[in-house]
Amino acid sequence: QVDKVAELVARWFYCALSQEKLRRPIVACELGRLYNKDAILEYLLDKSPDKTPMESASHIKSIKNVTELQLVDNPAWSGDKESIKGDKYDDLQAARFICPVVGLEMNGRHRFCFLRSCGCVFSERALKEIKAEVCHKCGVPFQEEDVIVINGNKEDVEILKKRMEERRLKSKLEKKSKKGKTAAAASQQEPSADSPGPSKAKNGKDCVNSSSGENRQIIFTKSSENGNPSAPGKVNKASTTTKRSIADSEDKSEAYKSIFTTHSSAKRSKEECSNWVTHTAYYF
């Protein structure tokens, strides 16, 4: 028979994948097994064909399938420093972490759980005695499905496995539905090539190829005098005719025109103009 103490130590103090001592950061899978985070990362990054399949991590496909645990240190735990020389008793039941609510040691003698929503770890007694819909430590809301038993028995593992399969199937269906919605929205937004051009009518712009091969843009505008839209055959004067000088406009006053050099008042006679060698043309 397997020694119960040795089995508890192997499950609660050592990584289930690398068989090394648990050290922070510590993660837990959806079945309640404990791992070192660096061991999980090395396992996921190893893509070699001769990779040995690990039964303890076969259900872990990505880093999203594990949760980093928020553990509370045990103040009574002195560490491994006292037993370095081998002259002191090594208490295998002394746990490094405890429950922050009740204070029970996390050594395998008591059932412990963690929350998938935040990663906080509590004893099962604390969750039963103090019932709440939010985490006792950080206040993050959680549901009953988010509570996962750490290193549970066979019945607990079967229940957690069913929940894991249902959760993954639900996420796949949600992804498929999102992809279908995005594809439908994209197809609606794209204008069809055979349509007569309602989008062009909305923008009020059309392009016509001139005889010289250049693209000329025609803008249809509304007439401000009659209030009716202009005919589609008409072209805006600003796009076809050259801009006239502001000084040559007919609706401007003489005082306004006189500020420009093209006005008759700004022009000088030959007598007023000095020699081009010594002075400029505008020198009096």
C-alpha positions as a Markdown table, in Angstrom:
| # | Residue | x | y | z |
|---|---|---|---|---|
| 1 | Gln | 0.0 | 0.0 | 0.0 |
| 2 | Val | 1.1 | 3.5 | -0.7 |
| 3 | Asp | 2.0 | 5.5 | 2.3 |
| 4 | Lys | -0.7 | 8.2 | 2.9 |
| 5 | Val | 1.8 | 10.7 | 4.2 |
| 6 | Ala | 4.1 | 10.4 | 1.3 |
| 7 | Glu | 1.2 | 10.6 | -1.1 |
| 8 | Leu | -0.1 | 13.8 | 0.5 |
| 9 | Val | 3.4 | 15.3 | 0.4 |
| 10 | Ala | 3.8 | 14.4 | -3.3 |
| 11 | Arg | 0.5 | 16.0 | -4.3 |
| 12 | Trp | 0.6 | 19.1 | -2.1 |
| 13 | Phe | 4.3 | 20.0 | -2.0 |
| 14 | Tyr | 5.6 | 19.0 | -5.4 |
| 15 | Cys | 4.7 | 20.0 | -9.0 |
| 16 | Ala | 2.5 | 17.4 | -10.7 |
| 17 | Leu | 4.4 | 17.9 | -14.0 |
| 18 | Ser | 8.1 | 18.3 | -13.2 |
| 19 | Gln | 8.0 | 16.6 | -9.7 |
| 20 | Glu | 10.0 | 19.6 | -8.3 |
| 21 | Lys | 9.1 | 21.4 | -5.2 |
| 22 | Leu | 6.3 | 24.0 | -5.6 |
| 23 | Arg | 7.6 | 27.5 | -5.7 |
| 24 | Arg | 5.9 | 30.7 | -6.7 |
| 25 | Pro | 4.3 | 31.4 | -9.1 |
| 26 | Ile | 2.1 | 28.4 | -8.6 |
| 27 | Val | -0.8 | 27.6 | -10.9 |
| 28 | Ala | -3.6 | 25.1 | -10.8 |
| 29 | Cys | -5.5 | 23.5 | -13.7 |
| 30 | Glu | -9.2 | 23.0 | -14.1 |
| 31 | Leu | -9.0 | 19.6 | -12.4 |
| 32 | Gly | -7.4 | 21.0 | -9.2 |
| 33 | Arg | -3.8 | 19.9 | -9.8 |
| 34 | Leu | -0.9 | 22.1 | -8.7 |
| 35 | Tyr | 2.0 | 23.0 | -11.0 |
| 36 | Asn | 5.0 | 25.4 | -11.2 |
| 37 | Lys | 4.2 | 28.0 | -13.7 |
| 38 | Asp | 7.6 | 27.7 | -15.4 |
| 39 | Ala | 7.1 | 24.0 | -15.9 |
| 40 | Ile | 3.8 | 24.6 | -17.6 |
| 41 | Leu | 5.3 | 27.2 | -19.9 |
| 42 | Glu | 8.2 | 24.9 | -20.9 |
| 43 | Tyr | 5.7 | 22.1 | -21.6 |
| 44 | Leu | 3.5 | 24.4 | -23.8 |
| 45 | Leu | 6.5 | 25.8 | -25.7 |
| 46 | Asp | 8.0 | 22.4 | -26.4 |
| 47 | Lys | 6.7 | 21.6 | -29.9 |
| 48 | Ser | 9.3 | 18.8 | -30.7 |
| 49 | Pro | 7.9 | 15.6 | -32.3 |
| 50 | Asp | 9.7 | 13.4 | -29.7 |
| 51 | Lys | 7.9 | 15.2 | -26.9 |
| 52 | Thr | 6.9 | 12.7 | -24.2 |
| 53 | Pro | 3.1 | 12.9 | -23.5 |
| 54 | Met | 2.4 | 13.8 | -19.9 |
| 55 | Glu | -0.8 | 12.3 | -18.5 |
| 56 | Ser | -0.9 | 14.9 | -15.7 |
| 57 | Ala | -0.9 | 17.8 | -18.3 |
| 58 | Ser | -2.6 | 16.3 | -21.3 |
| 59 | His | -5.7 | 18.4 | -20.8 |
| 60 | Ile | -3.7 | 21.7 | -20.7 |
| 61 | Lys | -3.7 | 23.2 | -24.2 |
| 62 | Ser | -2.8 | 26.8 | -23.5 |
| 63 | Ile | -1.9 | 29.1 | -20.6 |
| 64 | Lys | -5.5 | 30.1 | -20.3 |
| 65 | Asn | -6.4 | 26.6 | -19.0 |
| 66 | Val | -4.5 | 27.3 | -15.7 |
| 67 | Thr | -5.1 | 29.8 | -13.0 |
| 68 | Glu | -2.3 | 31.5 | -11.0 |
| 69 | Leu | -3.0 | 31.1 | -7.3 |
| 70 | Gln | -3.1 | 33.9 | -4.8 |
| 71 | Leu | -1.7 | 32.1 | -1.7 |
| 72 | Val | -1.2 | 33.3 | 1.8 |
| 73 | Asp | 2.0 | 32.5 | 3.6 |
| 74 | Asn | 2.0 | 30.6 | 6.9 |
| 75 | Pro | 3.6 | 32.7 | 9.6 |
| 76 | Ala | 4.6 | 29.5 | 11.6 |
| 77 | Trp | 6.5 | 28.0 | 8.6 |
| 78 | Ser | 10.2 | 28.5 | 9.0 |
| 79 | Gly | 11.2 | 27.1 | 5.7 |
| 80 | Asp | 13.9 | 24.6 | 4.8 |
| 81 | Lys | 16.7 | 26.4 | 6.5 |
| 82 | Glu | 16.5 | 24.5 | 9.8 |
| 83 | Ser | 16.8 | 21.1 | 8.2 |
| 84 | Ile | 19.8 | 21.8 | 6.0 |
| 85 | Lys | 22.3 | 20.1 | 8.2 |
| 86 | Gly | 20.0 | 17.2 | 9.0 |
| 87 | Asp | 20.3 | 17.5 | 12.7 |
| 88 | Lys | 16.7 | 18.7 | 13.2 |
| 89 | Tyr | 13.3 | 17.1 | 12.8 |
| 90 | Asp | 11.7 | 17.8 | 9.4 |
| 91 | Asp | 8.0 | 18.2 | 9.9 |
| 92 | Leu | 6.4 | 17.1 | 6.7 |
| 93 | Gln | 2.9 | 18.3 | 7.8 |
| 94 | Ala | 4.1 | 21.9 | 8.2 |
| 95 | Ala | 2.5 | 23.8 | 5.4 |
| 96 | Arg | 3.8 | 26.8 | 3.7 |
| 97 | Phe | 0.4 | 28.3 | 3.0 |
| 98 | Ile | -2.8 | 28.7 | 5.1 |
| 99 | Cys | -6.4 | 29.7 | 4.6 |
| 100 | Pro | -6.7 | 33.5 | 5.1 |
| 101 | Val | -10.2 | 33.1 | 6.7 |
| 102 | Val | -10.0 | 30.1 | 9.0 |
| 103 | Gly | -6.3 | 29.7 | 9.3 |
| 104 | Leu | -6.1 | 26.0 | 8.4 |
| 105 | Glu | -2.8 | 24.8 | 7.0 |
| 106 | Met | -2.7 | 23.7 | 3.4 |
| 107 | Asn | -1.0 | 20.4 | 3.9 |
| 108 | Gly | -3.6 | 17.9 | 2.5 |
| 109 | Arg | -5.4 | 17.2 | 5.7 |
| 110 | His | -8.1 | 19.6 | 4.9 |
| 111 | Arg | -9.9 | 20.2 | 1.7 |
| 112 | Phe | -9.0 | 23.4 | -0.1 |
| 113 | Cys | -10.5 | 25.2 | -3.1 |
| 114 | Phe | -9.6 | 28.0 | -5.4 |
| 115 | Leu | -11.7 | 30.4 | -7.4 |
| 116 | Arg | -11.2 | 30.6 | -11.2 |
| 117 | Ser | -12.3 | 34.2 | -11.3 |
| 118 | Cys | -9.5 | 35.6 | -9.1 |
| 119 | Gly | -7.3 | 32.7 | -8.1 |
| 120 | Cys | -7.7 | 33.1 | -4.3 |
| 121 | Val | -7.3 | 30.0 | -2.2 |
| 122 | Phe | -9.6 | 29.1 | 0.7 |
| 123 | Ser | -10.4 | 26.1 | 2.8 |
| 124 | Glu | -13.7 | 24.4 | 2.0 |
| 125 | Arg | -14.8 | 25.0 | 5.6 |
| 126 | Ala | -14.4 | 28.8 | 5.2 |
| 127 | Leu | -16.6 | 28.7 | 2.0 |
| 128 | Lys | -19.3 | 26.7 | 3.8 |
| 129 | Glu | -19.4 | 28.6 | 7.0 |
| 130 | Ile | -19.2 | 32.1 | 5.5 |
| 131 | Lys | -21.4 | 31.9 | 2.4 |
| 132 | Ala | -21.0 | 34.8 | 0.0 |
| 133 | Glu | -21.2 | 35.6 | -3.7 |
| 134 | Val | -18.0 | 37.5 | -3.7 |
| 135 | Cys | -14.4 | 36.5 | -2.8 |
| 136 | His | -13.6 | 36.9 | 0.9 |
| 137 | Lys | -10.2 | 38.3 | 0.1 |
| 138 | Cys | -10.4 | 40.5 | -3.0 |
| 139 | Gly | -14.2 | 41.0 | -3.4 |
| 140 | Val | -14.4 | 39.6 | -7.0 |
| 141 | Pro | -17.9 | 38.0 | -7.6 |
| 142 | Phe | -17.9 | 34.3 | -8.4 |
| 143 | Gln | -20.4 | 31.5 | -9.1 |
| 144 | Glu | -20.5 | 27.9 | -7.9 |
| 145 | Glu | -19.0 | 26.7 | -11.1 |
| 146 | Asp | -15.9 | 28.8 | -10.4 |
| 147 | Val | -15.1 | 26.9 | -7.2 |
| 148 | Ile | -12.5 | 24.1 | -7.9 |
| 149 | Val | -11.4 | 21.6 | -5.3 |
| 150 | Ile | -7.6 | 21.3 | -5.1 |
| 151 | Asn | -6.3 | 17.6 | -5.3 |
| 152 | Gly | -9.8 | 16.2 | -4.8 |
| 153 | Asn | -10.8 | 12.5 | -4.9 |
| 154 | Lys | -12.0 | 10.6 | -8.0 |
| 155 | Glu | -15.5 | 11.8 | -7.7 |
| 156 | Asp | -14.4 | 15.5 | -7.5 |
| 157 | Val | -12.1 | 15.0 | -10.5 |
| 158 | Glu | -15.0 | 13.5 | -12.6 |
| 159 | Ile | -17.3 | 16.4 | -11.7 |
| 160 | Leu | -14.5 | 18.9 | -12.6 |
| 161 | Lys | -13.8 | 17.1 | -15.8 |
| 162 | Lys | -17.5 | 17.4 | -16.9 |
| 163 | Arg | -17.5 | 21.1 | -16.0 |
| 164 | Met | -14.3 | 21.6 | -18.0 |
| 165 | Glu | -15.7 | 19.9 | -21.1 |
| 166 | Glu | -19.0 | 21.9 | -20.9 |
| 167 | Arg | -17.1 | 25.1 | -20.5 |
| 168 | Arg | -14.8 | 24.5 | -23.4 |
| 169 | Leu | -17.7 | 23.5 | -25.6 |
| 170 | Lys | -19.6 | 26.6 | -24.7 |
| 171 | Ser | -16.6 | 28.8 | -25.5 |
| 172 | Lys | -16.3 | 27.1 | -28.9 |
| 173 | Leu | -19.9 | 27.8 | -29.7 |
| 174 | Glu | -19.6 | 31.4 | -28.6 |
| 175 | Lys | -16.6 | 31.9 | -30.9 |
| 176 | Lys | -18.4 | 30.4 | -33.9 |
| 177 | Ser | -21.4 | 32.6 | -33.3 |
| 178 | Lys | -19.2 | 35.7 | -33.0 |
| 179 | Lys | -17.4 | 34.8 | -36.3 |
| 180 | Gly | -20.8 | 34.4 | -38.0 |
| 181 | Lys | -22.0 | 37.8 | -36.8 |
| 182 | Thr | -18.8 | 39.6 | -37.8 |
| 183 | Ala | -18.9 | 38.0 | -41.3 |
| 184 | Ala | -22.6 | 39.0 | -41.7 |
| 185 | Ala | -21.9 | 42.5 | -40.6 |
| 186 | Ala | -18.9 | 42.8 | -43.0 |
| 187 | Ser | -20.9 | 41.5 | -46.0 |
| 188 | Gln | -23.7 | 44.1 | -45.3 |
| 189 | Gln | -21.2 | 46.9 | -45.1 |
| 190 | Glu | -19.4 | 46.1 | -48.3 |
| 191 | Pro | -21.3 | 47.7 | -51.3 |
| 192 | Ser | -22.1 | 45.4 | -54.1 |
| 193 | Ala | -20.2 | 46.0 | -57.4 |
| 194 | Asp | -23.4 | 45.6 | -59.6 |
| 195 | Ser | -25.5 | 48.1 | -57.7 |
| 196 | Pro | -26.4 | 51.3 | -59.7 |
| 197 | Gly | -24.7 | 53.4 | -57.0 |
| 198 | Pro | -26.9 | 54.5 | -54.1 |
| 199 | Ser | -23.8 | 55.1 | -52.1 |
| 200 | Lys | -22.6 | 57.5 | -54.9 |
| 201 | Ala | -26.0 | 59.3 | -54.8 |
| 202 | Lys | -25.6 | 59.7 | -51.0 |
| 203 | Asn | -22.2 | 61.3 | -51.3 |
| 204 | Gly | -23.3 | 63.4 | -54.2 |
| 205 | Lys | -20.1 | 62.7 | -56.1 |
| 206 | Asp | -19.5 | 60.9 | -59.4 |
| 207 | Cys | -16.4 | 60.4 | -61.5 |
| 208 | Val | -16.4 | 60.8 | -65.3 |
| 209 | Asn | -13.5 | 59.9 | -67.6 |
| 210 | Ser | -12.6 | 62.7 | -69.9 |
| 211 | Ser | -11.4 | 62.3 | -73.4 |
| 212 | Ser | -7.8 | 63.0 | -72.4 |
| 213 | Gly | -7.9 | 60.0 | -70.0 |
| 214 | Glu | -7.9 | 62.0 | -66.8 |
| 215 | Asn | -10.5 | 61.5 | -64.0 |
| 216 | Arg | -12.6 | 64.5 | -63.4 |
| 217 | Gln | -14.8 | 64.7 | -60.4 |
| 218 | Ile | -18.3 | 66.2 | -60.8 |
| 219 | Ile | -20.1 | 67.4 | -57.7 |
| 220 | Phe | -23.9 | 67.7 | -57.7 |
| 221 | Thr | -25.0 | 70.5 | -55.5 |
| 222 | Lys | -28.3 | 72.0 | -54.5 |
| 223 | Ser | -29.3 | 75.4 | -55.9 |
| 224 | Ser | -29.7 | 78.0 | -53.2 |
| 225 | Glu | -32.0 | 80.2 | -55.2 |
| 226 | Asn | -34.9 | 77.8 | -56.1 |
| 227 | Gly | -34.3 | 75.2 | -53.3 |
| 228 | Asn | -34.4 | 72.3 | -55.8 |
| 229 | Pro | -31.5 | 70.0 | -56.5 |
| 230 | Ser | -29.6 | 70.7 | -59.7 |
| 231 | Ala | -29.8 | 68.4 | -62.7 |
| 232 | Pro | -27.3 | 65.6 | -62.8 |
| 233 | Gly | -26.0 | 66.8 | -66.1 |
| 234 | Lys | -24.9 | 70.2 | -64.7 |
| 235 | Val | -21.4 | 70.7 | -63.5 |
| 236 | Asn | -20.3 | 72.9 | -60.8 |
| 237 | Lys | -18.8 | 76.1 | -62.1 |
| 238 | Ala | -16.0 | 76.1 | -59.5 |
| 239 | Ser | -14.7 | 72.8 | -60.9 |
| 240 | Thr | -14.8 | 73.6 | -64.7 |
| 241 | Thr | -14.0 | 77.3 | -64.9 |
| 242 | Thr | -10.9 | 79.1 | -63.8 |
| 243 | Lys | -11.1 | 81.2 | -60.7 |
| 244 | Arg | -11.4 | 84.9 | -61.5 |
| 245 | Ser | -9.5 | 87.5 | -59.6 |
| 246 | Ile | -11.2 | 89.0 | -56.6 |
| 247 | Ala | -10.4 | 92.4 | -57.9 |
| 248 | Asp | -12.2 | 91.7 | -61.3 |
| 249 | Ser | -15.4 | 90.6 | -59.7 |
| 250 | Glu | -18.4 | 92.7 | -60.7 |
| 251 | Asp | -20.2 | 92.8 | -57.4 |
| 252 | Lys | -17.4 | 94.4 | -55.5 |
| 253 | Ser | -17.2 | 98.2 | -54.8 |
| 254 | Glu | -14.6 | 100.5 | -56.2 |
| 255 | Ala | -13.2 | 101.1 | -52.7 |
| 256 | Tyr | -12.6 | 97.4 | -52.4 |
| 257 | Lys | -11.0 | 97.1 | -55.8 |
| 258 | Ser | -8.7 | 100.0 | -55.2 |
| 259 | Ile | -6.7 | 98.1 | -52.6 |
| 260 | Phe | -5.3 | 95.8 | -55.4 |
| 261 | Thr | -2.4 | 96.6 | -57.7 |
| 262 | Thr | -4.5 | 95.7 | -60.8 |
| 263 | His | -6.8 | 98.7 | -60.2 |
| 264 | Ser | -6.4 | 101.7 | -62.4 |
| 265 | Ser | -5.6 | 104.0 | -59.4 |
| 266 | Ala | -2.5 | 101.9 | -58.6 |
| 267 | Lys | -1.1 | 102.2 | -62.1 |
| 268 | Arg | 1.5 | 104.9 | -62.6 |
| 269 | Ser | 2.4 | 106.9 | -65.7 |
| 270 | Lys | 5.8 | 107.0 | -67.3 |
| 271 | Glu | 6.6 | 110.4 | -65.7 |
| 272 | Glu | 5.9 | 109.1 | -62.2 |
| 273 | Cys | 8.2 | 106.1 | -62.7 |
| 274 | Ser | 11.9 | 106.6 | -62.1 |
| 275 | Asn | 14.9 | 105.2 | -63.8 |
| 276 | Trp | 15.0 | 101.4 | -63.5 |
| 277 | Val | 18.8 | 101.6 | -62.7 |
| 278 | Thr | 18.5 | 103.6 | -59.5 |
| 279 | His | 15.0 | 103.0 | -58.2 |
| 280 | Thr | 12.3 | 100.5 | -58.3 |
| 281 | Ala | 9.2 | 100.9 | -60.5 |
| 282 | Tyr | 7.1 | 101.8 | -57.4 |
| 283 | Tyr | 9.4 | 104.6 | -56.2 |
| 284 | Phe | 7.9 | 108.1 | -56.4 |
